[in-house]
Amino acid sequence: MTSSSSIGFLAPLFVPATRPDRYAKAAASGADGVIIDLEDAVAANEKDAARATLVASPLPPNSIVRINAFGTRWHEADVVAMKSLSIAGIMLPKAETAGHLESVRAVLGDLPVISLIESAQGVAGVRDVASHSNRLAFGYIDFSADLGCSMDRDALLMARAEIVLASKLAQLPSPLEGVTPSFDDPALVEDDARYAASMGFGGKLCIHPKQIAPTLRGFRPSQADVEWATRIANSGDGAVSVDGMMVDAPVRLRAQRILAAAKASDAAAT
C-alpha cells in the first residue's frame, strides 16, 4: 500500500484527548506530529466525553488520533467520529489482522492508518497488517506484557526485526519505535532512539516534550557518518576506492540513506 508523507514522523508526541489545552502546546513543542490519544491516556468512564471534546476542538496540523482498539465498545464510535475531522490519519492500537484494517477503511476510505503492533498475534500477523497499513509502530511495553518477557533489547530483537522487515516488504516508511517510559533521562531516550535507528526504525513515539530533542539526536547520523557518506556520494560511478574501501552500488545506497536520514532529522528539528 502506498505510504503517505503526512505520517512520516520522526518524533511525534502523544497528548491526551481530554486535554484540548495541550493540543497546540504539543504542536509547538518541537514534535513533528501530534498524536491525540483516545486510548491508554483516557480512563474508561471518560472515553465518550473525550471523543466529544476532540471533535469539538481545533486540531493542530499533522494531527493523528489514536482511537480505541478493534473489539472494544468505543471502537466503532471512534471510527465514525474521525470522518468529521481534518486529520493526517489515525493510529490503530492492538492491530493484529488485515480484517481490523479493512473494517476501518470501510468507513474512513484512504485516510492513512498507523498500525500499532502490541501483541504476539500482532507480530505473527504483521506482514498482513502491513499490507493494509500506511505505517507500522511497535508498542513494545504492551507486547512484553502479552508475552510475559522482559523489555530488554535481546528479548525484543525478533519482534523488532520482523516489524522492520514487514514494513520493507510492504514498501512502507520505516516503522516507529515505541515510547521510552522515562522522560527525565535524555541520555536514555537518545540511546533508545539510536538503537532503534540501528535496527531500521524511522522514528520514535514520545510521551513528553523533554523526549523530542534527544529522540531527534538519536536518529541523526553522526557527523563522521555524514562526512563519510558525502565522500562516497561524490565518488562517481562504478567500483572505486575511497578511504581504502572498495565502493560500489550497495555502499553508495547506504551512503544515500545516511544523507537522507541526516536531512530528515534536520528538517524535523527546525
Secondary structure, 3 states (H helix, E strand, C coil): CCCCHHHCCCCCEEEECCCHHHHHHHHCCCCCCEEEECCCCCCHHHHHHHHHHHHHCCCCCCEEEECCCCCCCCHHHHHHHHCCCCCCEEEECCCCCHHHHHHHHHHHCCCCEEEEECCHHHHHCHHHHHCCCCEEEECHHHHHHHHCCCCCHHHHHHHHHHHHHHHHHCCCCCCEECCCCCCCCHHHHHHHHHHHHHHCCCEECECCHHHHHHHHHHHCCCHHHHHHHHHHHCCCCCCEEECCEEECHHHHHHHHHHHHHHHHHHHHHC
